[in-house]
Every structure is written in structure tokens, then in C-alpha cells.
Amino acid sequence: MSNNPIPIIEVRGAHREVGLQIGRQCREQIRSMFADLRNELPPGVTWESMLGQSRVYLAHSRAVYPQYIEELEGISEGAGVPFDEIFLGMCEELWEPSAWGKGCTDMAARGRATLDGSTLIAHTNDLSPEDESRLVILKVQAGDDPEFIAVSAGGVGISVGFNAAGVSLTGNQLDSNDVRPGVPRLLVARAILSSRHLGEAMDHCLLKGRASSYNNVIADGSGEVYCMEGSATDCEAIYIEKDVLAHANHYVSPAMRRFELDRSDNSSSIIRCNRASRLLDENYGKLTPDLFKKLLADHADIPCPFAGMASKARPSSASSSSWNPCAPGSGADFPARRNTSNINSNHIGVPTHDRTPGPFSRNLRSLARTVPRQPVRCAGHVAKGEVVSTRPAR
């Protein structure tokens, strides 16, 4: 495990200007990432054919989210990488199902389930070891959108984050059988973080022209939490019940199970999801950010297939990072635009290479690393070395 803190990339301006700044500051990570992508093509295709297919996705995306295409164009210019390659990197759908594994787990708790009534969201995300050096924390003020803070590999796609309007985003990879040309799910994730309220975030999840969908876990500071369990053509809004929620990488809604690409490939996800639900129940009423850190590091002696975003051909070479428990807060809790230099990242986990077998993956010992910033109010109170907490939800 690297002892270096994840770098914070702070940018602001119009969308293209924001992208240009990200591209310049993440140039090394982006170039390294795209050099590797050329070696991870699905069987029977060429780089040129993939670029050709991505142009159909681009037409859909430019019509719906022109501002985020401008952002990607800025990243391209800043990094010195052709735009068509940058956009292809956003089209995860074109690599499926052969190249990507899956191994993220989400847990949420609120109200009576937490010690102080706050809303807590926890997420693990498995990445290849190569991605460890590419991880960045983005702090972005783009145009008139709410400012957001997010985790990204190379600054191009967003994994998890929350914004100044109090909207939080985490989620899980799902393999559906109805993937089609459309707006890539990574671009939808970027749009969700521009939302000014939870309803707007849900609208992005329900976008008609999407190519596919994650299980997007969206939440706000009032304690509203949903799993937007989607595919390209359908979506089920799963509301948090009894103040706890868990999800992994398979469809749990009866209405969505018909979209599962391969039910025989779900054992790891089923074990992780059920284990997460059990841990939430066993710790009901006691859940805190510190306790959630321990739960994310749970290593029950349950052998299950390794689940990571590394290629399935290389299952032993993955690492994990975690979005440690964060509670989405109200817009008032987020630093004002004139004072955004105070946003810190005490709730961001760091990747590890622990390969001990366990249900959440073999490597979830990713506890919070304090980035060298001063304690501030950021979507709730942040104490030095701690994670985000909010006022009790009512």
C-alpha cells in the first residue's frame, strides 16, 4: 500500500475550463490509463472499431449533456490525449462483459439505526493495482452547478461523491442484458453530481436515452436514501427500509431480475450483500462513522470469488479503495463558494493490497487517511482524522 495521500485536484470555471484544468493536472495519470486501455480490448475487436462504436454513444451524449462533453473536450486538450479516446474511456459498456469484473458493496443507515440519528453512506470500490497511483480527489465548481467533491481514476470518470446541494452518490456495477448505444452510465454519474435536489438526481438515473445503468445509490441530508437499480430500459427505485440498506452487484428487485446477464456469476455479490445486511442488523442503533469503517473491513471466513474491477483474467491482482461513511448534508453545511478552499477529504479511503478472503472482497482494509487539511464543516462536522457526520435526521 502506498503511503502517499491521494492528491486533491481543485478546479473551477466553465465546463470546458474545468476539464482543461483537470487534464493538465492529471496528465500523467490519464496518459498511463489510456495506454493500458489499449491492452484490455474485448476479444475480436480492434481499437479503431471501438472508437467507431463510441461515436454513436457520443451523438446521444452530446444531445443530452453538451456541457459534460465540453468538459471532456477540455480534459482531452489539457492531457494531450485525443478526444475520441477520452470519450471511449467513458464508454464502459463497450468493454462488457469480458473485461470488467465487479466487487463494490454499499451500506446505508439513518435515523434509529445510527447512534446519533445521522445518515451514513459507506461504499467499497475494487480497482486494479495500477489504478492506485491514478486515484485523485476532484473538487469541482463547474459553471452554475453545485460544487462537488468526488473520487476519480485519472480525473476522467467519477466513482463516488457528494455536492454542495447535499446530494450524495455511490453505487454498484450491474451486468444487464439490454445494453445499447446511448448515454454512457459514467456520464450519467457525472450529471447526478450536478443535481440541486434528490428529485433531479433521480431524473438523471431515469434518463430514457441511457446505454446502461449502475445501481446508483443516491441520498440527501434529510435522510432520504434510494437504490436506483437500473438497466438500459428499466429502473426500480428501492427505498431504504427500517433505516438500513445494503446492495452489491446483482439485481435484488423482482422486477429487475429479468435483466440479469448471468445469474450463475452472482455468488460473490449475494454473499457480500447478505453479509452487509446482517452486519447492519447486528449493529442497529450503534452505527457511527468509526464503526462503519470496521464493517467495511469485515473479513468473515466465507470463501467467495474475488470481485474486483481488474480483468477477470487477472483475479489475483486487484486492490480496493473505500468511500468511507459520509453523511450528505444540507447545502448550508457545504462551504460557501467563496470559501471552498476549506473542503477536506478526511472521509476518503486509500487502496490496499490485503488479499485476505472475505465477503466484501479480499482487500477491504481501507480506513480513512487524513489528507493534510484543516478540520472544516463540509456536509456536516468534520473532526481531524474522522469522517463526515450530520445533524440527526428527523
Buried (B, 14 or more C-beta within 10 A) or exposed (E): BBEEBBBBBBBBBBBBBBBBBBBBBBBEBBBBBBEEBEEBBEEEBEEEEBBEBBEBBBEBBBEBBEBBBBBBBBBBBBBEBEBBBBBBBBBBBBBBBBBBBBBBBBBBBBBEBBBEBBBBBBBBBBBBBBBBBBBBBBBBBBBEBBBBBBBBBBBBBBBBBBBBBBBBBBBBBBBBEBBBBBBBBBBBBBBBBBBBBBEBBBEBBBBEBBBBBBBBBBBBBBBBBBBBBBBBBBBBBBEBEEBBBBBBBBBBBEEBEEBBBEEEBBBBBBBBBBBBBBBBEEBBEEBBBBBBBEBBBBBBEBEBBBBBBBBBEEBEBBBBBBBBBBBBBBBEBBBEEEEBEBBBBBBBBBBBBBBEBBBBBBBBBBBBBBBEBEBBBBBBBBEEEBBBBBBBBE
